[in-house]
């Protein structure tokens, strides 16, 4: 893999150049400098970016990614797996909690839509019986 300038890495990875600069500032994506001062990303830096991108896709936080990168850079595959397993398990728990919240929201929206459809059209001012003016507790009671 050839060394890439920031614009080339941004284009090939789909990660904006501003994000690459931010990662450099945060110390997780080192860039060497060419003779004319351009950022140059080595093959190893490109591999680091792939690791960062994969971790971000799993909703890992920047501090978690920093920790994982330290282990990834200095230790064995076993150690990386040992660090990664609890982080992924936590993300699964977070996803399950999000699914529960979204399921509840979906039910509330479905109920509100049904109540809205059941509310007769009137030529007068809207009253609290309109589905979108009731509270979730009132929607659940109906």
N, C-alpha and C positions, 0 to 999 in steps of 0.2 A: 504494500500500500504506500503510495507516495505521500510525502508531507503536503498538507493543504493550508492555504491561506484561509482566513476567517470566512470570507465570502464563499469560498469553495466548500468549506465544511458546512456552512449554513445551508447551502444549496443541496449538498449530498445527504445531509442528515435530516433536513426539515426543521431544524432548531434555529430560530432567529439569531442573527449576529448579536443582537442586544442581550439575549439570554446567554450566549457563549461568553460574552464579556462579563456578565454578572457571575457566571460560574467561575471565571478566572479570578474575579475580585473575591469571591467566597473561598477560593483556594481549592476548589474541587476539579478544576480543569486547567492544568498548567499549559501555557503557550510559550514556546520559544520565540525569539525575535530574529528576523532576518537582518542582513547587513543594513537594509534600508528602514528597519524598524517595524516591518509588518509582523503581525502575529503569524506564527507557523505552528501547525498542529501535527505532531508526529503520529506514527501508527499507534503508539501506546496511548496517546491522548485521544485518538479516535476510538480506541477500544474503551477507554474510560467514559467517553461520551455515550457510547452504546450502553454501557452499564448504568450510567445516570439516567438515560432515557427509559430503560427498562424499569428501573426503580421508580421513576416518576409515573410511569404507566400503572404501577401498582399502588399509586397514591402515597408513596413514602415521602416523609418530610425531608427537608434539606439536612437537618442534624442527623437523621437516620442514615441518609445517603452518605454523609461525611464519615460516619462510623463504619459503615459497610465498605466504603472505599479504602479506609485505613486497613481493615482486615484483608480485603481483596488484594491490596498492594503488597502486604507484608507477610501473609500467612498462607496456610494450606487451604485446599478446597474444603476440607472437613471443617475448618474453622469458619470459613465463609458460610457454609451451610448451617453451622451451629448458630451464627449470628442472624442469618436471614430467616430461619424458621420461625422464631418468635415474632419477628417484625411482620412476616406474612400472616401469621395466625392473628395478630392484632388487626391487621387490615381486613381479614375475613370477618372478625367481630364487628369492626366499624361498618363494613358493607352490609352485614345482617341488620344492624341497627338502622342504617339508612333505608334498607328495604322495608323494614317495619314502619318507619315514618312515612315513606312514600306510599305504602299500602294504605295506611290510615288516611293520608291526604287523598288518595284515589277514591276511597270509600266516601269521604266527605264531599268530594266534588261530584261523584255520581249521585249521591243523595240530593245535593243542592240542585243539580240539573233536573232530576226527577221532580223535585218540588217546584222548580221553576216551570217545568212543562205542565204540571198539574194546576198551577195558579191561573185562574181565569184572567183573561185580558179585561182591563177596565179603562175607561176614559177618564178616571179620576186620579188623584195623586196616589203614588205608590205607598203602601202601608207596610208595617212590619211583617205581614204574612208573606211578603215576597221572599222567596227562598234565599236570595243572596243577602237579605237583611237579618237573617236569623243566626244565632250562634251555633257552633258545632254541637253543643249539648242539646240545643233545641232540635237540630237536624237529626241527632241520634234518637231522640225521644219520639220522633214522628214515624 
